[in-house]
Amino acid sequence: MKTYDEKHIRNIVLLGAAKSGKTTLCETMLFEAGIIPRRGTVEERNTVSDYHEVEHDRGSSVYATCLHTEWRDYKINIIDTPGLEDFIGEIISSIRVCDTALLLLNAQYGVEVGTSQIWDYVDKYQKPTILAVNQLDTEQANFTRTVEEARKVFGTAVTIMQYPVNQGPGFNSVIDLLKMTLYRFPENGGKPEKLPIPDSEKEQAERLHNELVEKAAENDDTLMEQYFEKGNLDEDELRQGLKIGMLKHQVFPVFCLSATNNMGSGRLMGFIDNVAPSSLEMPPEQAEDGSPIPCDPAGPPVLFIFKTLLEPHIGRLSFFKVLSGEVKAGAELYNEKGNTAERLNQLFITDGKNRQNAEILRTGDIGCTLKLKNTLTNHTLSDKQYGKQVHPIDFPRPKVRVAIEATNKGDDEKLGEVLSEIHMEDPTLEIEYNRELKQVILHGQGDLHLALTRWRLENIYRMHVEFLPAKIPYRETIRKPANATYRHKKQSGGAGQFGEVFLTIEPYYEGMPPYKEHPVRDTEEIALTWGGKLVFNNCIVGGAIDSRFLPSILKGIMEKMQEGPLTGSYVRDIRVSVYDGKMHPVDSNDISFKIAGMMAFRDAFHQASPQLLEPVFDLETTAPDSMMGDIMGELQSRRSVITGMDTLNGYQVIKARTPQAELDKLYAALRNVTQGKAKINAAFAEYAPVPPEIQKKLSEEYKGAELAPSY
């Protein structure tokens, strides 16, 4: 294929809520440019971008797909993204490497919740943005309402470039305010007829054109002076002003589309060519050390891997953007994070599952290569002497979790390997091998995200798995002091075992008074790996217990703290004072005092008003005002404590404290009652006491499990 220089490459990420028409628009753009001979449809499962089996099953995008089109001597790289928050990792990585966001709005539904959630990341990265109102040919299409909603969510930067003359069934005409021309499309779409603006539309067109001119002029002092002098700007000056405004994130041009009927894509691609910025015009990427990575065609080659995909029968595909210099097929570059040299034997331009060989890719271009050994998403390839690593993509933390195990226990090791592969492809899916809970836990972005993982395991990897509730990492502590004595005595012929321990346990807190019941010879303060502390006081006097047995007593206590007496959970925040005991000159040994210390601690714990603690999270829910009642009801029914309320950009924000035991179900419930329109964020806050009735239930379940016979 033709090799394009850095000035003639545009990188577009196609964004929008589910069913906004992104995949259909891709088909139309590729068809109009002659890249494909006919347009496929999502319903017929023959589109270029949605080519995976799971996407055919679902009828919507799951993966971000790289495509390209060529329009009037420009190459436009397009990344078609999913529209659901569950697949946000695919969306974020695509936003990161593209230079312009093309955000589709469904003319029937306006700014949907999926759109506003995606917008948060576009705004975070300050990407130049084009808005396209699609499906103007539908019965419920309402361009004016859609633009008004866009201005509420995105601000006054929303700037009308086109508006429809006859939206709804029969839609075929738009007025372009940059060219001040009416475009009328033939019945089957394609190249429009250019006509004068009719008299009935001239007043509105002139008013909106003047607004466009003012918006373009206000972003540059020189253009503003020309506007004051002439009272207008010519077409080239308008383009210049719009580009400056887009780069400043202060102009979001609005276009009109019917992707299904092939109306409006050619004009949109022309605007992308002429106005949307190239990588050369964008702020440089940042290295991990904060220094800039100049987008320099003459600089050293620097490639940033933004996506990894495992394709059956092909292997690992690594998608990259050339941030600097150029890369040729066969080049050898160095990966500092992987500590390895990688040879790029082949370079490709991809259109869905189709790949075209490329001999060279220049600054700003997007491509892929095969079978890199130690290079993953967020890695940088460059000359070994270059030494800089691109600042990684910051993926969001998971929101829901589930335990997973292989149906066939012999597949446990294979399951671990497969999950590692899936995580390599999808960094937003985290795998935790939790020794405390004795479970493998999947952490994902939502129930659909986890369901997709299960689908892949069963349909791609042919592994049968079970999803189970993830256990809660409870903690145990005490509320009052208690004393206990335990004698371990065992005689079975030959040397016996003997050890006796007297100890006191107390609730520990920072700054508590010193222990005064017995003289303290020495103190050991242990920061526990699972949180909290153990303070161990040696109060032995007169040689009642030899000092060499104290570490064994401590070891026994620590072992019991790793499987607490109440529910088998970790124990925290306790002060133990060993003040007396007995030993035998022959039968006393380390194991005897380890057992005596463990059992004395257990007995004292049960007398010290045991308290079970549960992890509690700070939860923040943002949603429209009309949904507050339903949200409050769900929160209060799941043991949440409301801690505050606020408003943000026209939405209501509810803050609450929610126990982790309720969190997974609550997340699903909130998405259900808000039809997915709520933004939900949670972060660990503290461990808090469990209500008495729940503590009793969990303690009884633990005792029942201990007493249950094993076969």
N, C-alpha and C positions, 0 to 999 in steps of 0.2 A: 504494500500500500504506500501511498504518498507520505513522505516525511515532512512534518510541519515544524516551522520554527516557533520559538517561544512567544512571538507576538501574535501568532495566528492560532493559538490554542486557548480554548475556554473550558473551564471545568464547572459543571452544573450539578448540584444535588437536587433531586426531585422529591419534594416533601409534601405531606398532606395526610389528613385523616383517612382511615380505611374507606374504600369505595369512593374516593374523590376523583378517581380516573387517572392516576399516575401511570399505570402500566399501559393503559390505552393511549395516553399521550405519547409515551415512548414509541409505541408502534407507529403512530401517525408521523412523528418526527423522522423516524428511520425510513418510512415509506416515502414521505415527501422528498427526502434527500436521495432516494434511489438506492439506499443501503439494502432494503428488502423489496422483493417484487410484489408482495401483497401483504395486507395487514391481517395479523391474527387477532383473536379475541380471547378474553379471559374465559368466557363460557366454552369455547371450543378447545381450550387448553393448548393453544399453539402460538402463544406470544413469545417474543424473544427473551424477555426478562423473567417472567414467572415460569421457569422451566423445571423446577424441582418437583418430584412426585408429591411431596407434602403440600406444595403450593397448588398443584392441580386438585388435590383432595379438598383443600380448604377454600379454593376459589379466590385467594388473595395472597399478597406478598408476605413471605416470611424472611427472606434473605435480601440484603442489598445487592443489586446486580449492576455490574459495570457494562456500559454500552458506549457507542460513539456514533456520531453522524458527521457529515461533511456538508457545509452549506456556504456557498459563495466564497470558496478559498479559505474557509476557516474549519478547523476541526473542533467539534463540540463533544467533549467527554461528558457523559450523563451517568449518574448513579441513581437508579430507581430504588427507593427505599420502602420498607413496610410502613403501615400507618398505625400500628398498635404499640402502646407503651411497653408491652411484654417483650418487644424486640428492639428496645431502645438502643442497645449496643450497636446494632447494624446502622441505626440512624446517626448516632453520635460520631462514629468513625467516619462516616461519609461526609457529614457536615465539616468535620475537621480538615479534610484534604481538599474539598472543593472550594472554589473562589466565589461562587454565587449560589445562593439558595433560591430555587424556583418553588414557591409555595402555592399549591393548588387549593382553591376554596370551592366547595360544592355550592353552586348557586341555589340549590334547593334548601340547604341546611345552614348556610352561613359559616361562621367560624365555629367549628365543632371542637369538643374537648380535646380530641387527639391533636388538632392543629395548635391549640394554645399550649399544650404540653411540649410539643416539638419546638414551638417558638422560643421557649425558654433557652434552648441550646443554641438556636440561631442567634439570639440576642447575646448570649454569653460569649460567643466567638465573634460577634460583631460582623457577621457576614453580609455583604451586599445582598439585597433581597428583591426579587421580582414576585409579585402576586399575580396569579392567573385565576380568574373566575371561570370555572368549567361547568359543563352541563347546562348551558344557557338555553338549550333546546328542550328542556323538560317542562312539564306542566306547572310545577311549583317554583320555577326559577324566579329569583328576585335579586337583581343586580344591586339596586339601591340599598336594600336591607343588608346585603352581604358586605358592601363597602362600609356602611355605617358600623356594623359589628367589627369589621377589621380595624377601623379607626379607634374603637373603644379598647381593643386588645393591643394593637400594635402602635397606636399613637397617630399624631398628625402627619407623620412621614408618608402615610398612605396617599398616593398621588395617582389620580385617574389618567391613564394614557389612552384608553379606549372605552367606549360604552356601547351597549347593544341598542339597535334601533327597534328590533322586534323580537325580544326574548320570548321564550315559550315554544310550543310546537310550531314549526315553520321558521324558526330562527335562521337567518342567513346574512344579516347585515350588521356591521359595526362602523362606528365613526372613530377614526384615528386622529387624536388631537395633536400628535407631533407633526404628521404630514397634512393635517386638515383635509382628509379625504374620506369618502365613504367606500368601504370594501363590501362588495356583494358577492357571496360565494355561490357557485353552481350547486345544483341539487345534491350531487355526490361529493361536494367539498372539493378541496384542491386550490388551485390558483384563483384568486378572486378578481372580479372586475372592479376597476377603480373609477369612481363616479364623483361628481361634485356633491357637496353636502346639500341636501334638499332645504328649501326655505323653511320648512316646519321645524328643522333642527338647528338652523343657523344661530339663533340666539343662545341656546344652551351650549352649542359647540364653542362659540366665541367665549362665553363665560368660563367654561372649563379649560379652554386653551389658555386664556389669560392666567388662570390659577396655575396651570402647568408652567408657563413662562416665569411667573413669580417664584415658583418653587425651584426652578432650575437656576434662576439668577441669584437667589439669596445665599447660595453656597459658595460664591466666588465674588470677590470685590470687583474684579475687572468686568465680569459679566453684569454685575449690578450697575456699574457705571454705564455700560453699553445699553442696558435696558432703560435707564433713566434718560439717556440721550435720544434713543430711537423709539422708545415706547414699545419695543418688541425685540425678539431675538430670532435670528434665522435658524434653520434646521440644524446646521452644524454646531452653532452656539448652544442650542438646546441640548443636543447630545452631550456636549462637553459639560454643561451644567448638571445634567442628570447623572453622568458618571461620577462627577465630584461628590454630588449628594449621596449617591449609592455607597461610595467609598467611606463617607462620613457617617453612614447608617442614618441618614436624614431624609432619604427619598426611597420609597418603595413603589415603583411603577406598577399600575394595575392594567392587565390585559384581559381580553375576552376570548373564550374558547368554547368550541364543541369538539372535544377530542374524538368522540364517537363518529361524528359526521365529517371529520377532517376539515374543520374550519378554524383558522387562526394560527396554526402552528408555524407556517412559513414566515409570517410577520414577526412572531415571537422569536424565531431563530435568527432573523435578520437583526433584531434588537440586541440579542445576545452577542452576535458578531460585532456589532458596531459600538455598543455602549457598555455591556458587561465587562468588568476588568479582567485582564490576564493575570497570571501569577506574578509577573514582573511589577504590576501596579499595586499589588497587595502588600500589607506589612509583612516583613520577613518572619519566618518561623523562629521559635525560640529553642535554644539548646537547654539541656538540663541545668547547666550552670547559669542560665539567665541571659547568656549572650545571644545576639541575633545570628541567624544562618542566612546570609544574603542569597536572594534568588538571582544567581549570577551565571549566565550562560557560559562564561569563560572560566568559571570557578571549578573546583574539584567536584567530582561526582558525589552526590549525597542522595540516597534513596531512603524513604521512610515507609516501612511496611505498616499498612493500616488495616489489613484484612487477611486472614488465613482461611482457606476453604479446602476441605478434604473431599475430593471427588472420586466416586467408585471407578476402578479400572484406570485411573489417571494418577492419583496420589495427591500430594499437597500442592495447592496453588497459593502463591504469595503475591498479593496485590500491593503495588507501591506507587508512590508519587515521586517524580524526580524533582527534588528541591533545588538542586544546583548542578551545573555542568551537564554532561550527557552520558548515557550508558549505551554500550554496544553489546550485541550478542557475543557471548564468549568471555566477557569481562570478568575479572576476579576482583571482588571487593571484600572488605574486612568488616566483620560484625564484632564490635568490642564486647557487647553483652554476652554473646554466645562464645566469645573468645575463639573465633574461627574464621578462616577465609572461606568465602563462598564463590563458586563459579556460576555465573548466569549463562548457562549453555544456550538457552533459548529465551527470547523476549516475545511477548504476545500483546496484541490489542484484542480485547474480548468484547463480544456481543452476546451476552448470556452464555450459553454453553459452547458457542462457536468462537474459535480462536484464529487470529491471523498472525502469521509470523511478522516480526518487525526487526530490522537489522540495527536500528538506532532509535532511541527515545531521548528527546531533548528536555531542557528545563521546563517545568510546569506540566509535563505530560504524565498521564496515568497509564500503567501497564501491569503485566503480571509475568511471573516466571514459575518454573516447575522445580519441585524436589530440592528445595533448600534444606540442608540437614539440621542446622541449629539456629535458624532464624525464624522468629515468631512475630506476631502482632506487637507493635510498639518498638520493634528493633530498628536500628539504623545501619545501613550499609554504606561504606565510604572508603576512600583511600586509608590505608593503615595509619598514615602520618596525620590524618585530619583530626582524629581524636574526639570530636564532638558527638554527643548523642542528642537526638531530637527529643524535646520534652514530650513525654508520653501522653496518649489520650487518657483522660480521666473518666473511667467508666463508673456508672452509679452503683451504689451498694444494693445488694438484693433486698427484696421486700418480704418474700414468703419462703418457706422451707418445708421439706418433707424428707423422711428417712427412706432409703432405698436398699433393697437387698435382692440378690439373684434368687429366682425360684429354685434353681438347682444350685445347692450350696457348693458344688464343685466348680461353679463358674465365678466364684468370688474374685479370684485373681484377675480373670479376664474382664470382669465388670470394672475393676479398678483401672485397667489399661484403657478400656473404651471410654470411661468417664474422663480420663486425662486427655484423650484425643478431642472429645467434645468441648472440654474447657479451653483447649488450645484454639479451637475454632470460634468459641463463644466465651470471651472473658467475663461476660456478665452472669454466667452460670458458674457458681463456685461449688467446689466439692470439699467437704470437711469430713475427715476420718476422726470422729470424736471418741477418744478413749474413755472419757468420763461417762458418756452416755452409752457407749458400746454400740454405736450406730454410724453408718455412713449417711451423711446428710447432704442433700442438694439444696442450695440456696438459689432462688431465681427471682425474676422480676414480677411474676404473677402466675396464677394457676395455668394459664394458657402456655406460658413459657415452660413450665414443668411438664405439662401434657405433651408438648412438642418433643421434649427430651425423651420422654417415654416412647413416643411414636418412633423416634429415630433409633432408639435401642432395639425396639422390637421389629422394625421394618427394614432398617439399614444394616444393623449389626446382628440381627436374628437372635437377640437375647431376651429371654422372658424375665421380667422383674416384677417386684411388688413394691408399691408405695405404702408406707406406714406413717402414722403420726410421729413427728419428731418429738423426742422426749424433752423435758424442760430441765435445765441445769440448776436444780434447787441447791440451796446451801442450808446448813444446820448450824445453830448456835444455842446459847443458853441465856436465861434471864436472871438467874440468881446463883449464889455460891452453893457448893455442896461438897461433902467429904465422902470418901469411900476407902475401903480397905479390901485388898484381895490377896489371898494366899494361893500360890500355885504349888501343888505338891503331887509328885508322881513317883511311884516306886514299882518297877517291873523287873526286878532282878538286876544285879550289878549296880552301877551308878544310877542314882535317882535324879529327880529335878525338884528344886525347892527355891522359892522366892516369894517374899511378901512385901507389899508396897502400901503405904499410907499416903494419900494425896488429897489436895483441895483443888477444885476448879472454880473459876470465876469468869463472868463476862468481861472481856477486855475492851477497853476503849482508849484512845489516845489521851495522855495526860492523867490517867487514873492514878490514885495514890499508891505508894509502894505497899507491898504485902508485908503485914506486921504481925501476923499470928505466930510466926516462927522466924528465927533469924535466917536471912538469905545469904548463903555463902557465895553463889554466883548466879548470873542470869543469862539466858540465851534467848535472843529475840529473832524469830524466824518469819520472814515475809513469805507467805504461802503463794505458790504459783497460781492458785485458783482464786486469789484475792483474800484480803484480811491478814491477820497475824496469829501466831502462836507464841506466847511468852512462857518460857520454861524456867522455873526457879528451883535451884538445888538448895534445900533447907536441911540436909542431913548433917547431923552433928554426932560426935561420939562414935563414929564408925559403925552405925546401925546397918548401913549398906555401903559396901566398898565403892569408892568413886568410879572404879572401872565398870560398874554395872549401870551407872546413870545413862550413858549413851544407849544402852539396850532398852531401858525404860522409855526413853524419849522415842526410840524407834518404834516400840509397840504403840505408843500414843499416836504417833504420826500415821501408822498403818490404819488405826481405827478412825482417824480423822479423814482418811481417804475413802472410807466407807462408813459413813456416820450411823450411829445407832438407831436413828429415827426412820430414815427412808433410804439409807445407803448413799446419801449425797455427801459431798465434801463438807467438812466442818471448818468453821472460821471464827476468829476473834475470841480466843479463850486464853486465860492465864492458868497454868498448871503449876502447883507448888508441891513437890515431893518432900515430905517432912519427916518420915519415919519408915521403918521396915525391919525385916529380919532376913538373915541369910544363914546358910549351913556351910560349915567348913569344907564339906566334900561335895554335896549335891547341888550347891548353888552354881549357876552358870549363866551365860548371856541369854539363852533361850528361855530360861526360867523367869528372869526379870523382864524380858520382852513381853511374855504372856501375862505376867502379873501386872505390868504397867498398862497393857492394853485393856485387860478386864476391869481393873480399878477405874480407868477412865470411863469405860462403858457404863459401869454401875453408877458412878458419880453423875454422868451426863443425864441419865434417866431421872435423877433426883433434883436436877438443877433447872426445872421448868424449861424443857427443850422448846426451841422456837425454830420453825421451818421458814426460810426466806426464799422469795421468788424474784427473778429478774423482772424489773419494771422498766418500760420504755417511755420516753417522751414522744408523743404522737402529735403530728400537725396535719390537719385536714383542711384543704382549701377547696371551696365549692361555691356555686351560686347560692344566693340568699334563700331562694325558694326551697332548698333542700336541707336547710338547717335542722328542721324538726326531725326528719328521718335520721339524720346523722347523729343528733343528740340522743335519740332513742336507742340507736345501735350502740353507741358508746356506753350509755348508762346500763344497758342490759348485759354488758360484758365487763363489768367491774372497773370501768374507767372512771377516773376522777378528772373533771373539767378544771383546768388550771388557768384558762384565759380565753378571750375572744378578741378578734381584731378584724380590720378590713384591709384589703390589698387589691388595687387595680379593679375595684368593683366587685370583688369576691369576698366572701366571709371566711375567716380563718379561725378554726377552733383548735385550741391546744389542750391536750389531756395527758394524763399518766395512765398507761395501760399495762397490765401484767402480760408477760410473754405467753403465758398459757392461753390467753384469749386473742393474741395478736394475729395469728394466721387466719383464724376464722373471721376475725373482725375485718381484716383487709378485704377478704372476699365479699363480706356482707356490705361494706361501704361501697365497693365498686358496683355491687348489684343495685343498691337503693339509689345510687346517683347515676345509674346507666353509664358508668365509667367516666363521669364528669368531674370527679374529685381527684385532686392531687394529694397523695398521702405519703408522708415521710415519717420515719421512726428512727430513733437513736437511743441506745442504751443509756439509762439514767442512774439506776441504783438497784440494790437488793432491798426488798421491803418485806415485812412479816406477812405470812399467808394467813387468811382468815381461819379461825379455829376449826370450823366444820370441814374445811378443805384439808387442813393439816391432819385432822383425825382420819379422814378418808384415805389419804395417801399413806399414813403410817400403818393403818390396818391392811391396806393392799400390800405393803412391803412385808409385813409380818406373815401374811397369808402366803406370799411367794416363797418366803424362807421356809415355812413349814410344809409347803407342798412337796409330796414325794417325787423323786426323780427316778426315771427308769432308764 
